Amino acid sequence: MPGTFFGINTALRGLLTHQKALETTAHNIANANTPGYTRQQVIMAATPAYPVPAMSRPGGQGWQVGTGVDAQEVRRIRDEFLDKQIWHESHTLGAWERRRDVLQEIEVVFAEPSDTGLSTLMSQFWASWQELSKYAESSPVRTTVVETATALAEALRHTYQQLETIREDINQMMEIKVIEINSLARQIADLNKQIAAIKAAGDQPNDLMDQRDKLLDELAKIIDFRVQEQGDGSVQVFLADSSGNYTIDLVEVNTNGKLVRKLDVNRDGDNNTIITWVDNDLSDGITVANDAVNITNGELYGLQVVRDEQLAVFKANLDTLANGLRDRVNVIHQAGKDLHGNDGRVFFTGNNGAADIDVNPAIRSDVTLIAAAGTAGGPGDGSNALSIAQLQHELLQESDSDSDGYVDTLVTGSGGVTFDDYYKNFTARLGVAAHEAVRMVENQNVLVQQLTNRRESISGVSLDEEMAYMIQFQHAYNAAARMISTFDEMLDTIINRMAAH
């Protein structure tokens, strides 16, 4: 038979184990509203049974008696597959959010349709030439032509400058995001070190792992990565290299705890931000520096795409419109005669599209230099002004004037579009792109929210559930305490009462 004190140890194990379960329940309840907290659970298992040899059992066989319960670990209730799904969808959500934000900014710049947009100014420009064709000698009408042309040129330059400002804002935002990534990598690396040390001591660093997962959630919106967990509890966070392979471990540290590599920013020939990784600690023997990072998702990807594939296209369209307007007006204007009978001169100046288009200063200061006439000696002749007004309905097509492989102007061509339609077409494409971005953000938000809700249903704290556990563990604790009291009474009977007889 086991000793009289044997049952006390069994009850004590139950007491201590359920006390730990109650403490864990209290920890869960206290963090019910803590962002990133994962519900914890005490994993209980029966302790090894105690073999007891005995003569009283039939056949003279020995037997085993249970020794109680043990709290093996305090486990996080976490689904790693869901985490990876959320990270993946967060990459896409971050990309589309940035694209939406920038495209909406570009829409504000063009402000179409409106009474002050480029479309209205172009209509006023053509109308002023139409009016001049009727009153070629009128100084006020000539002044109106110059003023409307000046307003149109200023609008083109201002729109271009605003697009340039957005481009530079994108570049600076990318640089800020790189700083944020490096900061998150440093924090994850520090948590890796603490987690590995605690795991080596045989403990479970659940709260630290929650903090690390929260940082990974933040990183997931910025850039795409792959996570690989190590045996010591630390994780590796890999970014894609220039070949598209996930080999750049952003959180690797040397023996001194210094990050081996970090992200860096440079500017290319177009003054656009490009992201590379560099050696942060050359003592590791790595000699590659300023190697490209292949970014395929996340906020950085969204910023790159909207800058290089959408903003750049709208800027090019604006330049093409400005160049085409300048070239076609100048050709006809130079073919006419001014009020002095002299050949017309360049009406619009500038060589860089919308960036520097302007009305010829000489014409701005002397409106008699406007070549409204088709021939010399006809003061009331407005035929050339009419030809310029009719450009509003001329069919045009895109052309590469300097043969550099990029469209940069509009020339006369059958089956083309008018100046007004060309402008409306690319602003319509802008509207479609912005609408698509808004729709994609809404869809991704729903998807990420669904996945987050699923994770919360598994990992989140339910106060009702914790209260039920609390009652369960409390009764088990009380029962174990009652067992100890019972054994105490038994010992009292043996030690005190039996001796009395």
Secondary structure as the mmCIF struct_conf table of DSSP 4:
data_model
#
loop_
_struct_conf.conf_type_id
_struct_conf.id
_struct_conf.beg_label_comp_id
_struct_conf.beg_label_asym_id
_struct_conf.beg_label_seq_id
_struct_conf.end_label_comp_id
_struct_conf.end_label_asym_id
_struct_conf.end_label_seq_id
TURN_TY1_P TURN_TY1_P1 THR A 4 PHE A 5
HELX_RH_AL_P HELX_RH_AL_P1 PHE A 6 ALA A 30
TURN_TY1_P TURN_TY1_P2 ASN A 31 ASN A 33
TURN_TY1_P TURN_TY1_P3 PRO A 35 GLY A 36
STRN STRN1 GLN A 40 ALA A 46
HELX_LH_PP_P HELX_LH_PP_P1 THR A 47 ALA A 49
STRN STRN2 TYR A 50 VAL A 52
BEND BEND1 MET A 55 ARG A 57
HELX_RH_3T_P HELX_RH_3T_P1 PRO A 58 GLY A 60
STRN STRN3 TRP A 63 VAL A 65
STRN STRN4 VAL A 69 ARG A 76
HELX_RH_AL_P HELX_RH_AL_P2 GLU A 80 PHE A 110
BEND BEND2 PRO A 113 GLY A 117
HELX_RH_AL_P HELX_RH_AL_P3 LEU A 118 LYS A 134
TURN_TY1_P TURN_TY1_P4 ALA A 136 GLU A 137
HELX_RH_AL_P HELX_RH_AL_P4 SER A 139 ALA A 200
TURN_TY1_P TURN_TY1_P5 ALA A 201 GLY A 202
HELX_RH_AL_P HELX_RH_AL_P5 ASN A 206 ILE A 222
STRN STRN5 ARG A 226 GLU A 229
TURN_TY1_P TURN_TY1_P6 GLY A 231 ASP A 232
BEND BEND3 GLY A 233 GLY A 233
STRN STRN6 VAL A 235 ALA A 240
STRN STRN7 ASP A 241 ASP A 241
TURN_TY1_P TURN_TY1_P7 SER A 242 SER A 243
BEND BEND4 GLY A 244 GLY A 244
STRN STRN8 TYR A 246 ASP A 249
TURN_TY1_P TURN_TY1_P8 LEU A 250 VAL A 251
STRN STRN9 VAL A 253 VAL A 253
TURN_TY1_P TURN_TY1_P9 THR A 255 ASN A 256
BEND BEND5 GLY A 257 GLY A 257
STRN STRN10 LEU A 259 LEU A 259
BEND BEND6 VAL A 260 VAL A 260
STRN STRN11 ARG A 261 ARG A 267
TURN_TY1_P TURN_TY1_P10 GLY A 269 ASP A 270
BEND BEND7 ASN A 271 ASN A 271
STRN STRN12 THR A 273 ASP A 279
BEND BEND8 ASN A 280 ASN A 280
HELX_RH_3T_P HELX_RH_3T_P2 LEU A 282 ASP A 284
BEND BEND9 GLY A 285 GLY A 285
BEND BEND10 ASN A 290 ASN A 290
STRN STRN13 ASP A 291 ALA A 292
STRN STRN14 VAL A 293 VAL A 293
BEND BEND11 ASN A 297 GLY A 298
HELX_RH_AL_P HELX_RH_AL_P6 GLU A 299 VAL A 305
HELX_RH_PI_P HELX_RH_PI_P1 VAL A 306 LEU A 311
HELX_RH_AL_P HELX_RH_AL_P7 ALA A 312 ALA A 335
BEND BEND12 GLY A 336 GLY A 336
STRN STRN15 LYS A 337 LYS A 337
TURN_TY1_P TURN_TY1_P11 LEU A 339 HIS A 340
BEND BEND13 GLY A 341 GLY A 341
HELX_LH_PP_P HELX_LH_PP_P2 ASN A 342 ASN A 342
STRN STRN16 ASP A 343 ASP A 343
HELX_LH_PP_P HELX_LH_PP_P3 GLY A 344 GLY A 344
BEND BEND14 PHE A 347 PHE A 347
STRN STRN17 PHE A 348 THR A 349
BEND BEND15 ASN A 351 ASN A 352
HELX_RH_3T_P HELX_RH_3T_P3 GLY A 353 ALA A 355
TURN_TY1_P TURN_TY1_P12 ASP A 356 ASP A 356
STRN STRN18 ASP A 358 VAL A 359
HELX_RH_AL_P HELX_RH_AL_P8 PRO A 361 SER A 365
HELX_RH_3T_P HELX_RH_3T_P4 VAL A 367 LEU A 369
STRN STRN19 ALA A 373 ALA A 373
BEND BEND16 GLY A 374 THR A 375
TURN_TY1_P TURN_TY1_P13 ALA A 376 GLY A 377
TURN_TY1_P TURN_TY1_P14 PRO A 379 GLY A 380
HELX_RH_AL_P HELX_RH_AL_P9 SER A 383 ALA A 389
HELX_RH_3T_P HELX_RH_3T_P5 GLN A 390 HIS A 393
STRN STRN20 LEU A 396 SER A 399
TURN_TY1_P TURN_TY1_P15 SER A 401 ASP A 402
BEND BEND17 ASP A 404 TYR A 406
STRN STRN21 THR A 409 THR A 412
TURN_TY1_P TURN_TY1_P16 SER A 414 GLY A 415
STRN STRN22 VAL A 417 VAL A 417
HELX_RH_AL_P HELX_RH_AL_P10 PHE A 419 SER A 459
BEND BEND18 GLY A 460 GLY A 460
HELX_LH_PP_P HELX_LH_PP_P4 VAL A 461 SER A 462
HELX_RH_AL_P HELX_RH_AL_P11 LEU A 463 ASP A 492
HELX_RH_PI_P HELX_RH_PI_P2 THR A 493 ARG A 497
HELX_RH_AL_P HELX_RH_AL_P12 MET A 498 ALA A 500
#
